[in-house]
Amino acid sequence: MTTRMTTLESALDQWKALVGPAFVLTEEALWEHFGPGTAPDRRHVLAAVLPDGVEAVQGVVAIANEHGIPLYPVSTGRNWGYGDFQPPLDGCVLVDLSRMNRILEVDRELGLVTVEPGVTQGDLAAYFDAEGLPFLVPVTGTGRRGSLIGNALERGQGGAPIFDHWLAISALQAVLPTGELYRTPMTELGAARVDGCYKWGVGPYLDGLFSQGGFGIVTQATIQVEPAPENVVYGTFQIVRDEQLEAAVGAMRSLLRLVGANVTAFSIQNAHRKLSLQIPYPRERARPQGGIATEVAIELAGGAAWYGAVGLFGPSEVVTAVRSIVERELAPHVQGLRFDDVMELEAMAVWLPMAQDSEEAKRASARIAELGQFGRPREVNNRTCYWYPGAKVPGADMDPARDGCGLEWYSPLMPLTPEDVRRHVDLVATTCLEHGMDPLIRVIFKSPRLAASPTPLVYDLSDPDAVRRAAKCHERLFEAGRQWGHLPPRAGVWEMSRFVDPDAVFWKTVGALSQALDPAGIMAPGRYAPFPSNP
């Protein structure tokens, strides 16, 4: 133990000399910087180092190799509900990349943006707006604080035309465990601009090692962004009775086959999820054992079991045509289908402050707040993290990790069939209420073949009983869903072992690659990989 502490102290002194004493955090300073987090357990973290550039990252890695100290990189630490900033294993030093927050290059002609990992959705939105650029930000529910690169490396998704954010990463640069600087192959050959336009490069595709992998520290990436479309129209609808769900899901699948290229944000949510975005937790209507009964949630939400939304975008002529197809295919299976022209609503926002007393202005203002601005980060989705008894929802500055929200995600993928969707929603509704939790269900229709359901389990971190119930609920959901082949595409740091089978050929291959590239075992041990035998 003495030798280990001496080694750590020596490394800390070297890191302080490299990045400055103020950017090497230990003990209380470390936890003050990151906050309490959204998980009930706390890993034993040795320190945090905050480099400000790629050369500093290489220096951090060299020192870690010298002393045999494992590193765990984070972009901004806002991976709320999946472990936040915490590593899978104890005994790591965090490499916090939030100081690396420069927008390095913007190719206005081709729609390519090269950024460092500390650049957030809010940073990019502010840059586009200040420069008068018409591009859409790859948004997620995290809002303005979330890292663009961090989310993409976890294969996060959002509602913009390129909803798969990893697919939007066309080139990257990373520091390997050896300290060498990896670049995408065409960039190495002098064709960086082509690299930005063509994701796959030449030769074996190795960029994928850095997506959900511990093979290096990504220090910059080029993201393909799309220009704002000429027109955006949001359709909203209800499925009043739960027994209508299968027919509606079948219609939605048919609709995606017809017009999927011009549709975004196609989803449904149950009454509980709708309420979580709109009102404080109605504690007086909760059951004694916890959770709001389904019939009560339906009553409070407005009388429907499900609420849906679909975004249509493109040239005005295309949007008009797609809207007619949506009405034809969807209207017979849902109720209250209505459309809002987002561009018109945003134009109204210019004069709304001058007419706040009119009923029309109030309705339009509420609608703008509900729909949000296309391709710009929104904070409203974070309200769901506060939907439990006793939670106090702050104003615009929502930070679940800071505010004591317990949050875990159960977010499985499933085939887009009415039968699979029904199995999933019944499982979540029943299991959550059995454990005294609210089933905050949302189903997103990704393609005619695939659906996803990012379901948050939210609770009061200060309540030991709520913590226990959430853990049991999550375990039950995961195991029951796996029986039907419904599995999440990403793992929280606390559940890596659920996904990793050391005896499977796939994970043996991951281990072999890790051993070859990281013989000292310093880079993100246990991250989507077999746990080391001596962590």
Buried (B, 14 or more C-beta within 10 A) or exposed (E): EEEEEEBBEBBBEBBBEBBEEEBBBBEEEBBEBBBBBBBBEEBEBBBBBBBBBBEBBBBBBBBBBBBEBBBBBBBBBBBBBBBBBBBBBBBBBBBBBBBBBBBBEBBEEEBBBBBBBBBBBBBBBBBBEEEEBBBBBBBBBBBBBBBBBBBBBBBBBBBBBBBBBBEBBBBBBBBBBBBEBBBBBBBEEEBBBBBBBBBEBEEEEBBBBBBBBBBBBBBBBBBBBBEBBEBBBBBBBBBBEBEBBBBBBBBBBBBBEBBBEBBBBBBBBBBBBBBBBEEEBBEEEBEEEBBBBBEBBBEBBBEBBBBBBBBBBBEEEBBEBBBEBBEEBBBEBBBBBEBBBBBEBBEBEEEBEEEEEEEEBEEBBEBBEBBBBBBBBBBBBBBBBBBBBEBEBEEEEBBBBBBBBBBBBBBBBBEBBBEBBBBBBEBBBBBBBBBBBBBBBBBBBBEBEEBBBBBBBBBBBEBEEBBEBBBBBBBBBBEBBEEBEBBBEBBBBBBBEBBBEEEEEEBEEBBEBBEEBBEBBBBBBBBBBBBEEEE
